[in-house]
Amino acid sequence: MSEDIIKQQIVDCVRMLEQADIIDYNGHVSARVGDNRVLINIGSCQRSALTVDDICAIDLEGKMIEGRANPPLECHLHCGIYRSRPDVKAVVHAHSKWTTFLTMVGAKYLPVYAQGSLLYPVPVLDSPDSINTRAMADRLAATLGDRPAALMKSHGAAIVGKDIVEAFVLANYLEENAYRQYMAMQIGKPYEFDARELALCREKLWNGGLFQRTWDHFSAKLK
């Protein structure tokens, strides 16, 4: 896949996440396109009106390679994950409110929604600090381990994937599960999927075709 196509995917991903109220004016999405090359939206861009001109290239230390403006301060979050996870090709960082509500009160992310159960268990970095240094990036990467997502206390979430489509879809599943969990907690104790149900969800729902269908659902709203 060419860099031009990947840049457009990043643009669409950011705009869809903004429309879905998952990222705000500070969210960012990246894609690894080489051994030491990452594409990411610039820090100063307007997320709701992003264009391919707002995508820059950095190396795995967060240093600028090319672009019209600097990457976001938390580009280190992406670089740290790429350094520790060769399997990861895309990263989403969101200050998503429903997942953040859970970490603000120390509530554990529970598998209460079939698609959201794909990310369970979700580790939590016990710090609200910005991931804007190599040291903090390494802490987050260690917390993430081999999981598809990690939360940061009172801060947000990092979601990874083998490509931008997968990272985008998992970010949606994560936030939707947190929303349903939060709302159910206002009534009582939410039902948690058991081990058998979790295995069935992963078997049926971790599916590239279903991920693409979810992407297409949101993509159609951009047109």
Order of alpha helices (4+ residues) and beta strands (2+ residues): alpha-beta-beta-beta-beta-alpha-beta-alpha-beta-alpha-beta-beta-alpha-alpha-alpha
